[in-house]
Amino acid sequence: MKELPTPTLPVSPSTLPRGSLHPGAADPHCNGLADPAASRLEVAWARHEDEVRAAQRLRFAVFAGEMGARLRSPLAGHDIDIFDDFCEHLLVRDAASREVVGTYRVLTPAQARRIGSTYSATEFDMTRLRHLRERMVETGRACVHRQYRHGGVVLALWSALAAFMQRNRLDTMVGCASIPLQHAGASGVAAAGGAAASIWNQLRDRHLAPIEFHVRPRLPLPLERFDGSLDVPPPALIRGYLRLGAEVLGPPAWDPEFNSADLPMMLRIDRLHPRYRRHLLGA
């Protein structure tokens, strides 16, 4: 077992209370903010390479196996990119089986300086956020095993992430939230693009950040080619972010590797919805 380098910031494990597990089919990334009693779930930060590999296998199963992403990886059956070695990896396990059933990766400001970028910056011009960088984390690669898609796993991840940010005086979270282009059963380029365009039109009317935080996609989804008036709900993960108080930073980028339209999103701790502030931060 190979030790990972010492994490850039302190990490500490926490465990959710016992309860019943209610598996069920849902969005390929994560379910929204629900709060059934969690099964015996454990959430902790990866400290060894084999733990990171377990997260990468889960990511591959969800992104390639379910969403049809075409992943270029140095290790078969794993989703690996250049950012992984610089990130902290948050894991949720089933305590009985020890299987990793949920994961997030987190790029801290110090590690973003070391690698010279963030993943989001490969998809968007993030210049307008440069004044936030010293207290900003990037989250990404969120996914949950298909048999564990209930609110308990998502809340376990978000609770640990919120505590990490609070403990280390980080106040802003950014990331790319994906709209799979087979979302809501859309088939064909026109239907899939129309679903993404329609979701963008809904969100920009109600959840768009102030202009000083707007970012621009490097490879824009050609929204003008699609019917943007469809009645399509956003994916569950995006709905969850919005309930927390997240804002959309601009129109989606097109990610051909993941077959998705990616929305830039930002959550500022001082804008966290009071209900979830109490739940996640105890404040």
C-alpha positions, 0 to 999 in steps of 0.5 A: 500500500503506497502512502499518498503525499501529506495532504495540503490541508488538514483532513479528518474523518466523520461518520453519519448515524446509523439508519436504513438504506433506500437504494434506487435509480436516479441521476447518474451523478448524484441525487438532490437534497433529500435527507432519509436516514442514512445507512451505515455510511462512513465519509473520510478523505483518501490517505492512500493510493489504493483509496484513490484508485477505488474512487477512480474505478467508481468514476469510470463505472459511472461516467464511462459505463453509464453516461458513455464518456470516452475517457483517455486514461493511463489505467484501464477501468479507471477515470484518471486525469492530470488533476487527480494527483493534486486533489484531495479525494473525499470518499463515502463507504458502505461500512459493512462492505467497505465499498466506495459508493460516493466520491468528490475530488477537491482542489485547494488554492495551494494545489491549484497554484502548484499545478498552475490551473483548475479543471474548470479553467480548461473549460472556461475563462475564469479571469473574473474570479481571480480575486477569489482564488486564495480562498476558493476550492474547486470541486468535481468528479462527483458521483455515486454508485447506482445502488446508493443514490439517495440523499444520505450519500450526497449529504455525507459528501457535502457535510464533510466538504463544508466542514473542510472549508470552514476549518480551513477558512475557505469561503467559495466553491466552484466547479462544472456541473454537467448536463448529460446529453442524454438527460431526461431521455433526450435522444439525438443531437437536437433533442439533447442540445435542446434539453441543455439549452432549455435548462440554461434558459431556466437557470439564467432567469433565476440563478445567474450570478452578478456580472462581475462573476461571469465566465466564458466557455472556451468551447461553447455549446451552440445554444442558438441551434437548439430549441431552448423552450423545452420543459426539462428539469435540471439534473438532480445534482444541479437542483441540489446545488441551487437549493444550497444557494449556488449561482450559475456563472454563465452559459454551458461549455460543450465537453465532447469527452464526457458527452455533456454540457457543463455549467459553471457554478459557484457557491459562497459560504456566506450565501448558503441557504439558512436551512442547509447552513444549520444542517451542514455547518451547525450554525 
